[in-house]
């Protein structure tokens, strides 16, 4: 009788294991699905990771938008990181160039990666970066300072409801992801150091 009862549960156990495996797989699929959803809708303030062109950069001098610049290193990143200016009034379609400053006060050569976020999230669709230090990782030697450019424009199609856009960067330590010889080959030898 007990053997017969165990046999009756096999189909149920198989179904439960299949459902568990499907739920586990769906959990892994959520992250890329969420990223695709954010890219399409502009929710979550993610900006494009590719350089924009100046196609839509036709200034609308009848409007002004305030751009606020924020920067913070992640808790594990010892670098000093800040924008040179905190706030800028721009006309949509007007190309602007601003700089962020980074300094490596440690005794080590380190690699950093800045990740942008735009608030309100819907405005991210209209914030176009033509050149950005966030497109590449930054390698700084011990004590090195670096001016990092951000060239952008706000699409003139930005809805009127948005009068202020906040661009925030978080700087992450990527050093542990690269072998020392790879980092040494990427250390800048000149350029926009202070």
Backbone bond lengths (Angstrom), bond angles and torsions (degrees), N, CA, C in turn:
res aa  C-N    CA-C-N  psi(-1)  N-CA   C-N-CA  omega(-1)  CA-C   N-CA-C  phi
1 X - - - 1.453 - - 1.529 110.64 -
2 X 1.350 116.42 -42.20 1.466 120.21 -179.95 1.522 111.01 -66.21
3 X 1.357 117.79 -36.65 1.464 121.31 178.61 1.519 110.36 -66.64
4 X 1.312 116.76 -37.19 1.457 119.79 179.47 1.528 110.62 -67.91
5 X 1.301 118.30 -38.67 1.464 122.49 178.83 1.524 110.30 -64.55
6 X 1.336 120.30 -38.97 1.460 124.14 177.93 1.525 110.30 -64.79
7 X 1.316 116.56 -40.61 1.459 120.40 179.30 1.520 111.43 -63.38
8 X 1.292 119.09 -34.48 1.450 122.74 -179.35 1.535 112.15 -69.20
9 X 1.316 117.54 -22.00 1.461 121.33 -177.89 1.533 112.86 -89.53
10 X 1.293 118.01 -12.02 1.469 119.91 -178.84 1.529 113.19 -58.09
11 X 1.311 120.64 -47.15 1.475 119.37 178.57 1.541 112.05 -60.48
12 X 1.326 116.14 -39.12 1.461 119.99 178.36 1.522 110.86 -65.23
13 X 1.311 118.29 -43.45 1.465 122.11 179.28 1.523 110.38 -63.56
14 X 1.317 117.31 -41.23 1.467 120.70 177.83 1.524 110.66 -62.28
15 X 1.326 117.51 -43.34 1.460 120.87 178.77 1.523 111.26 -63.65
16 X 1.324 116.37 -42.48 1.465 120.30 179.78 1.532 111.31 -65.20
17 X 1.321 117.45 -40.31 1.461 120.49 177.51 1.528 110.89 -65.76
18 X 1.336 117.10 -39.71 1.461 120.66 177.27 1.529 110.76 -63.84
19 X 1.311 117.19 -44.16 1.468 120.95 178.30 1.529 110.49 -62.39
20 X 1.316 116.97 -41.52 1.467 120.90 178.28 1.526 110.68 -62.01
21 X 1.321 117.42 -44.46 1.462 121.06 179.24 1.532 110.57 -63.94
22 X 1.320 117.34 -41.62 1.457 120.92 178.17 1.525 111.64 -64.04
23 X 1.328 117.43 -41.43 1.472 120.90 178.17 1.529 110.23 -64.33
24 X 1.304 117.09 -40.69 1.468 121.35 178.48 1.528 109.99 -62.13
25 X 1.332 117.37 -45.69 1.465 121.84 178.03 1.516 112.04 -63.31
26 X 1.329 116.89 -40.78 1.461 120.93 178.27 1.528 110.87 -62.93
27 X 1.336 116.44 -37.06 1.467 120.47 177.27 1.525 111.22 -59.80
28 X 1.315 118.49 -40.90 1.464 121.85 177.37 1.526 111.16 -69.79
29 X 1.316 117.57 -33.61 1.463 121.05 -178.30 1.524 112.72 -75.33
30 X 1.328 118.20 -18.33 1.459 120.36 -177.07 1.526 113.06 -61.82
31 X 1.320 118.43 -40.67 1.468 120.59 -177.30 1.522 111.76 -61.95
32 X 1.335 120.37 -53.67 1.460 118.42 177.82 1.528 113.26 -64.26
33 X 1.336 117.31 -34.59 1.463 119.74 177.56 1.528 110.84 -64.78
34 X 1.319 116.77 -39.93 1.462 121.37 177.61 1.524 110.55 -64.87
35 X 1.325 117.95 -41.69 1.464 121.42 177.93 1.526 110.94 -61.42
36 X 1.333 117.56 -42.89 1.460 120.98 178.25 1.524 109.69 -63.66
37 X 1.309 117.04 -44.45 1.463 121.66 178.86 1.533 110.49 -59.61
38 X 1.334 117.50 -44.06 1.473 121.56 179.16 1.524 111.37 -65.45
39 X 1.317 117.52 -39.35 1.470 120.84 178.06 1.527 111.12 -62.48
40 X 1.315 116.75 -40.34 1.464 121.10 -177.20 1.523 111.29 -72.89
41 X 1.330 116.67 -43.66 1.463 120.22 -172.91 1.521 114.02 -94.00
42 X 1.331 118.21 -19.76 1.461 120.30 -176.83 1.518 112.53 81.85
43 X 1.312 117.52 2.66 1.463 120.91 177.67 1.523 108.48 -71.11
44 X 1.320 116.56 150.91 1.466 124.20 178.26 1.520 111.78 83.68
45 X 1.316 119.16 3.40 1.454 121.70 171.93 1.511 115.84 69.27
46 X 1.308 118.30 17.97 1.461 119.88 179.10 1.517 109.91 -76.42
47 X 1.313 115.15 134.32 1.457 119.76 177.00 1.515 109.09 -102.20
48 X 1.304 115.92 168.19 1.462 120.95 -179.57 1.531 110.13 -66.14
49 X 1.311 115.43 145.97 1.466 120.52 177.54 1.519 111.31 -94.44
50 X 1.332 116.68 5.89 1.457 121.27 179.44 1.527 109.36 -118.06
51 X 1.323 115.72 151.17 1.460 120.46 -179.38 1.521 110.96 -67.15
52 X 1.337 114.95 136.79 1.458 121.13 176.82 1.527 109.16 -84.24
53 X 1.301 115.48 159.67 1.465 120.65 173.51 1.524 107.71 -101.56
54 X 1.306 115.72 167.06 1.465 120.71 -176.73 1.520 112.44 -88.27
55 X 1.322 118.76 19.06 1.470 122.72 -177.43 1.530 112.63 -53.86
56 X 1.330 115.77 -43.40 1.467 120.29 -175.55 1.528 112.25 -97.82
57 X 1.312 116.91 9.86 1.461 121.12 -176.10 1.528 111.32 -84.01
58 X 1.320 115.29 65.46 1.459 121.67 175.34 1.524 106.15 -110.10
59 X 1.340 117.37 111.19 1.473 120.00 -173.30 1.529 113.86 -60.54
60 X 1.319 114.56 135.33 1.457 123.03 172.86 1.530 106.08 -105.20
61 X 1.321 116.37 92.92 1.476 121.03 -173.46 1.521 112.79 -74.86
62 X 1.331 117.77 -3.88 1.466 121.00 178.69 1.522 112.19 -83.53
63 X 1.329 116.13 -13.01 1.469 121.13 -177.04 1.508 111.04 -123.38
64 X 1.327 115.23 152.24 1.462 120.79 170.53 1.519 109.00 -131.42
65 X 1.312 114.35 143.06 1.458 121.64 177.58 1.524 107.04 -126.82
66 X 1.314 116.02 137.22 1.458 120.93 176.83 1.523 109.01 -90.32
67 X 1.324 116.11 126.71 1.466 121.20 175.72 1.522 107.10 -107.89
68 X 1.320 116.82 124.63 1.467 122.65 176.30 1.521 107.84 -104.58
69 X 1.331 116.05 136.46 1.458 121.77 -178.08 1.525 109.36 -113.65
70 X 1.329 116.12 125.92 1.457 122.44 178.07 1.524 108.99 -125.74
71 X 1.317 115.73 153.71 1.465 120.54 176.97 1.521 108.33 -151.80
72 X 1.308 114.39 142.15 1.469 119.15 174.11 1.515 109.13 -154.28
73 X 1.320 115.78 137.51 1.469 117.77 172.38 1.530 109.36 -78.67
74 X 1.304 116.43 146.34 1.456 121.79 173.46 1.524 108.16 -60.29
75 X 1.322 117.48 157.97 1.469 121.57 -177.64 1.530 112.89 -56.02
76 X 1.334 118.01 -29.27 1.468 121.34 -179.20 1.528 112.97 -89.63
77 X 1.331 117.90 0.74 1.467 121.80 -176.75 1.531 109.65 -105.64
78 X 1.348 117.36 115.00 1.471 120.24 -176.32 1.531 115.05 -82.77
79 X 1.326 118.61 0.08 1.456 120.52 -177.24 1.527 111.57 -68.95
80 X 1.328 114.78 155.90 1.456 121.95 168.14 1.522 105.85 -89.66
81 X 1.318 117.53 134.59 1.460 121.04 -172.19 1.523 108.56 -150.22
82 X 1.355 116.28 122.94 1.460 119.66 -178.73 1.524 110.99 -159.75
83 X 1.339 116.76 156.44 1.463 119.35 174.18 1.526 109.32 -80.63
84 X 1.333 117.39 150.94 1.459 119.94 176.24 1.517 110.86 -70.22
85 X 1.328 116.87 -34.44 1.463 120.40 175.32 1.516 108.41 -124.11
86 X 1.320 116.19 150.49 1.473 120.61 -176.84 1.526 113.17 -97.16
87 X 1.340 117.12 -24.38 1.461 120.40 -174.66 1.516 108.84 -150.26
88 X 1.339 115.68 143.27 1.461 120.89 -178.43 1.528 108.85 -146.63
89 X 1.334 116.82 134.01 1.465 122.47 173.96 1.523 107.50 -91.41
90 X 1.327 117.49 126.89 1.465 121.61 -179.03 1.526 110.09 -131.30
91 X 1.314 115.62 155.14 1.457 122.02 168.86 1.526 106.43 -92.11
92 X 1.333 118.49 133.27 1.463 118.60 175.59 1.529 110.05 -54.17
93 X 1.326 115.79 137.56 1.457 121.80 -179.13 1.517 113.75 90.25
94 X 1.320 118.02 -9.60 1.463 122.88 -178.94 1.534 109.33 -87.71
95 X 1.324 117.28 124.95 1.466 121.39 -178.88 1.524 109.27 -76.80
96 X 1.320 116.12 130.44 1.467 122.81 -177.85 1.526 109.93 -124.06
97 X 1.325 115.74 151.95 1.463 122.02 176.18 1.521 108.23 -129.37
98 X 1.321 116.41 120.90 1.461 122.25 176.47 1.531 107.84 -129.19
99 X 1.316 115.23 166.50 1.465 119.76 -178.60 1.521 111.19 -128.51
100 X 1.304 113.82 145.98 1.458 122.21 170.03 1.525 106.69 -110.16
101 X 1.337 115.97 149.03 1.468 121.38 179.82 1.520 109.21 -110.77
102 X 1.316 115.22 137.72 1.460 120.91 174.82 1.518 108.14 -130.64
103 X 1.321 115.53 143.73 1.462 120.99 176.96 1.519 108.71 -141.16
104 X 1.327 114.82 135.30 1.461 121.43 177.82 1.527 107.94 -102.00
105 X 1.343 117.97 98.11 1.462 120.47 -177.96 1.534 113.93 -83.25
106 X 1.331 117.15 1.72 1.463 120.56 -177.08 1.530 110.48 -83.66
107 X 1.285 116.32 174.72 1.455 122.46 175.87 1.518 112.85 -91.56
108 X 1.330 116.97 13.12 1.458 121.61 -175.17 1.524 111.61 -121.87
109 X 1.333 116.73 154.09 1.456 121.28 168.65 1.524 106.48 -80.20
110 X 1.336 115.73 129.98 1.462 120.11 -174.86 1.525 110.61 -132.74
111 X 1.332 115.11 157.23 1.455 122.64 176.73 1.519 108.62 -115.37
112 X 1.338 116.24 131.55 1.455 121.32 178.94 1.517 111.28 -123.16
113 X 1.316 115.93 152.33 1.466 122.35 176.51 1.519 107.57 -134.09
114 X 1.335 116.13 124.00 1.459 121.67 177.69 1.527 109.36 -92.28
115 X 1.322 115.49 136.05 1.462 121.78 179.05 1.524 107.53 -119.11
116 X 1.360 116.91 120.98 1.463 120.25 -176.71 1.526 113.20 -87.08
117 X 1.318 113.89 157.55 1.453 121.96 172.56 1.523 107.42 -147.54
118 X 1.319 116.28 139.48 1.462 121.27 -179.73 1.524 108.82 -116.45
119 X 1.325 114.96 137.87 1.453 120.72 177.09 1.525 108.56 -130.19
120 X 1.293 119.87 136.39 1.461 128.09 -4.30 1.528 111.88 -65.66
121 X 1.311 115.75 150.80 1.461 121.56 -173.13 1.520 114.68 -56.38
122 X 1.332 117.57 -35.83 1.461 120.31 -178.47 1.529 111.38 -66.59
123 X 1.330 117.30 -24.64 1.467 121.18 -179.51 1.530 111.69 -73.12
124 X 1.324 117.92 -15.89 1.472 121.28 179.88 1.526 111.30 -58.88
125 X 1.317 116.86 -31.09 1.465 120.52 179.38 1.524 112.18 -65.16
126 X 1.334 117.44 -20.80 1.462 122.32 -174.71 1.526 112.84 -108.43
127 X 1.324 116.72 -0.85 1.463 120.91 179.16 1.525 107.80 -98.14
128 X 1.330 116.34 110.64 1.467 121.70 -173.09 1.519 111.18 -110.14
129 X 1.328 116.41 118.48 1.471 122.01 178.67 1.527 108.73 -96.58
130 X 1.318 115.89 119.50 1.466 120.79 178.18 1.524 110.44 -87.71
131 X 1.318 116.15 -34.61 1.464 122.88 176.53 1.515 106.36 -143.43
132 X 1.323 116.28 133.42 1.462 118.83 -178.47 1.521 110.37 -152.81
133 X 1.314 114.95 136.31 1.466 120.83 175.26 1.519 110.85 -62.96
134 X 1.325 117.09 -18.46 1.468 120.44 -179.79 1.526 112.31 -75.68
135 X 1.340 117.67 -11.41 1.461 120.17 177.69 1.530 111.27 -72.83
136 X 1.349 116.65 -21.80 1.473 121.30 -176.95 1.515 110.17 -133.62
137 X 1.312 115.09 157.29 1.456 119.70 173.84 1.528 108.76 -77.94
138 X 1.312 115.72 148.60 1.460 122.25 -178.78 1.529 108.81 -109.53
139 X 1.321 115.86 129.65 1.467 121.23 178.44 1.525 107.21 -110.39
140 X 1.319 116.41 122.93 1.464 121.82 178.53 1.518 109.44 -123.98
141 X 1.326 115.42 134.20 1.460 120.72 175.82 1.528 108.82 -80.47
142 X 1.292 116.63 173.54 1.462 122.71 -179.75 1.530 110.28 -55.38
143 X 1.334 116.91 124.19 1.457 122.14 176.57 1.518 115.05 77.89
144 X 1.315 119.11 -1.79 1.464 121.67 -176.63 1.525 111.13 -74.56
145 X 1.349 114.97 142.77 1.465 123.06 174.12 1.526 107.45 -113.75
146 X 1.326 115.54 149.40 1.452 119.62 -177.82 1.525 109.97 -144.75
147 X 1.332 116.08 133.04 1.467 121.83 169.89 1.516 107.23 -92.67
148 X 1.324 116.00 126.45 1.455 120.45 -175.13 1.527 109.10 -117.64
149 X 1.349 117.26 123.24 1.462 120.54 -174.82 1.523 114.16 -81.54
150 X 1.320 113.72 149.65 1.452 122.75 170.86 1.526 106.76 -135.17
151 X 1.328 116.45 111.64 1.463 120.95 176.93 1.525 106.57 -109.69
152 X 1.334 115.82 127.78 1.461 119.83 -173.03 1.523 111.28 -150.33
153 X 1.315 114.32 169.37 1.466 121.69 166.32 1.516 108.13 -149.80
154 X 1.321 114.56 155.35 1.452 121.40 176.27 1.523 106.78 -97.23
155 X 1.323 116.49 126.87 1.458 121.60 -179.32 1.534 109.39 -59.52
156 X 1.337 117.53 129.73 1.464 119.92 178.10 1.534 113.85 -58.91
157 X 1.315 118.20 -16.80 1.466 121.78 177.98 1.541 112.06 -77.69
158 X 1.342 117.26 2.04 1.465 120.81 178.00 1.529 108.75 -54.53
159 X 1.332 118.34 125.32 1.469 120.05 179.49 1.532 111.85 -57.53
160 X 1.318 115.71 146.60 1.468 122.46 -176.98 1.525 112.83 -58.61
161 X 1.321 117.81 -25.46 1.469 120.62 -177.59 1.525 112.86 -64.38
162 X 1.334 117.84 -17.55 1.458 121.22 -179.15 1.526 109.74 -98.63
163 X 1.321 115.75 112.43 1.467 119.81 177.02 1.522 111.10 -111.22
164 X 1.318 116.93 -15.29 1.462 122.12 178.60 1.524 108.87 -135.07
165 X 1.331 115.20 133.06 1.466 122.07 175.25 1.520 106.86 -123.50
166 X 1.304 116.29 132.02 1.463 121.14 177.59 1.523 109.02 -108.18
167 X 1.325 115.65 123.21 1.464 122.12 176.49 1.520 107.36 -106.40
168 X 1.307 115.79 118.97 1.459 121.31 -177.22 1.524 109.69 -121.65
169 X 1.319 116.30 135.47 1.461 121.58 176.53 1.520 109.19 -116.86
170 X 1.319 115.56 137.49 1.461 121.80 169.69 1.517 106.70 -113.13
171 X 1.325 116.41 129.43 1.464 122.42 -177.50 1.526 109.36 -100.28
172 X 1.320 115.94 125.23 1.460 122.18 -177.70 1.524 110.98 -111.22
173 X 1.331 115.76 146.59 1.465 122.49 175.85 1.525 108.55 -82.39
174 X 1.339 115.59 116.96 1.465 121.32 -179.90 1.528 111.89 -108.41
175 X 1.322 117.49 6.89 1.458 122.76 -173.60 1.527 112.61 -56.01
176 X 1.306 117.66 -43.27 1.470 120.42 -175.58 1.521 113.01 -67.72
177 X 1.332 116.84 -13.50 1.458 120.72 -179.15 1.531 113.02 -87.59
178 X 1.337 116.83 -2.66 1.464 120.33 -176.65 1.523 110.49 -131.39
179 X 1.333 117.77 134.39 1.461 120.92 176.26 1.532 110.16 -64.37
180 X 1.320 116.45 152.90 1.466 122.14 -177.04 1.526 112.29 -56.27
181 X 1.340 118.56 -38.73 1.470 120.00 -178.23 1.534 111.59 -68.67
182 X 1.340 116.92 -31.90 1.467 120.22 177.23 1.520 110.03 -68.98
183 X 1.324 117.13 -43.49 1.463 121.45 178.53 1.518 110.24 -63.30
184 X 1.333 118.32 -42.30 1.472 121.95 -179.53 1.518 110.66 -60.09
185 X 1.323 117.76 -36.25 1.455 120.74 -179.80 1.532 112.12 -71.55
186 X 1.347 116.71 -19.44 1.457 120.99 -176.24 1.529 112.40 -101.33
187 X 1.311 118.90 -1.24 1.469 121.32 -178.74 1.519 109.15 -65.07
188 X 1.360 117.04 127.28 1.465 118.83 179.99 1.522 111.78 -66.12
189 X 1.327 115.74 144.42 1.463 120.02 -179.84 1.522 111.85 -105.41
190 X 1.279 117.29 -3.63 1.467 121.85 179.72 1.496 107.96 -178.89
191 X 1.324 117.21 -156.25 1.455 120.12 175.52 1.493 111.79 102.29
192 X 1.340 117.09 -128.65 1.455 120.37 -170.49 1.528 113.26 -94.83
193 X 1.317 118.43 30.93 1.455 121.02 173.38 1.509 108.46 -69.08
194 X 1.326 115.93 153.66 1.462 119.39 175.32 1.500 110.30 -84.97
